[in-house]
Amino acid sequence: MTSQIAIRVTPRSSKPGIGGWRAAADGRAELEVRVAEAPADGAANEAVVKLVAKALGLSRSEVSITAGSASRHKRLSVPLEAQQVRERLGGERRKD
């Protein structure tokens, strides 16, 4: 059982963390993720994976970027069902 999570990344954020769920351009829900790292040499991608893994209570190796590694809009693969992801991240909104 693996799920795909759609996320929107904000690199070089002064307040790193996981925001709430928002509607993407295609109408699907995507998670807002802010990281302090710049999008150079994969630093922001690595920070995203670590941050999401920690928030979901998973190891870093259980979370991977499956699409959009060079884009703000990414897809992550996690070994949880979609409902478990929402529960662990606080449902529709999450405040840091």
C-alpha positions in Angstrom: 0.0 0.0 0.0 1.7 3.1 -1.2 0.2 6.6 -1.8 1.3 9.5 -3.9 1.2 12.9 -2.2 1.1 16.1 -4.3 3.1 18.9 -2.8 4.0 22.5 -3.6 7.5 23.5 -2.4 8.6 27.0 -1.4 12.4 27.0 -1.2 14.4 29.6 0.7 11.6 30.1 3.2 12.2 32.0 6.4 9.7 29.8 8.1 10.3 26.2 7.1 7.6 23.7 7.8 4.5 22.0 6.5 1.5 24.2 5.8 -2.0 23.2 4.9 -3.7 21.5 2.0 -4.5 23.8 -1.0 -6.2 23.3 -4.3 -3.8 22.9 -7.2 -4.4 24.3 -10.7 -5.8 20.9 -11.7 -8.2 21.0 -8.7 -6.5 18.2 -6.7 -5.3 18.8 -3.2 -1.6 19.5 -2.7 0.3 20.0 0.5 2.3 23.2 1.1 5.9 22.5 2.1 8.4 25.3 3.0 12.1 24.6 3.3 15.0 27.0 4.0 17.4 25.3 1.5 17.9 26.7 -2.0 16.9 24.6 -5.0 20.6 23.9 -5.9 22.3 20.6 -6.0 19.2 18.8 -4.7 19.4 20.5 -1.3 15.7 21.6 -1.3 14.6 18.2 -2.5 16.5 16.5 0.3 15.1 18.9 2.9 11.5 18.2 1.6 12.0 14.5 1.9 13.4 14.8 5.5 10.7 17.2 6.6 7.8 15.1 5.2 9.2 11.9 6.6 9.6 13.4 10.0 6.0 14.8 9.9 4.6 11.4 8.9 6.7 9.5 11.4 8.5 7.6 8.7 12.2 7.0 8.0 13.8 9.2 5.3 14.3 6.1 3.1 10.5 5.4 3.0 9.7 8.7 1.3 10.8 9.4 -2.3 10.2 12.0 -5.0 8.6 10.2 -7.9 7.8 13.3 -10.1 8.8 16.9 -10.3 12.3 16.9 -8.9 13.1 20.1 -10.8 9.7 21.7 -10.2 7.9 23.4 -7.3 5.1 20.9 -7.8 6.2 17.4 -6.8 4.8 14.0 -6.1 6.1 12.0 -3.2 5.6 8.2 -2.7 4.9 7.1 0.9 4.1 3.7 2.4 0.7 4.9 3.8 -2.8 5.1 2.6 -4.1 8.6 1.7 -6.3 8.8 4.7 -3.4 8.0 7.0 -1.4 10.8 5.5 -4.1 13.3 6.1 -4.6 12.1 9.7 -0.9 12.3 10.5 -0.6 15.7 9.0 -3.6 17.1 10.8 -6.4 16.7 8.3 -7.2 19.7 6.0 -5.0 22.3 7.8 -1.9 22.0 9.8 -0.3 24.8 11.8 3.4 24.7 12.8 
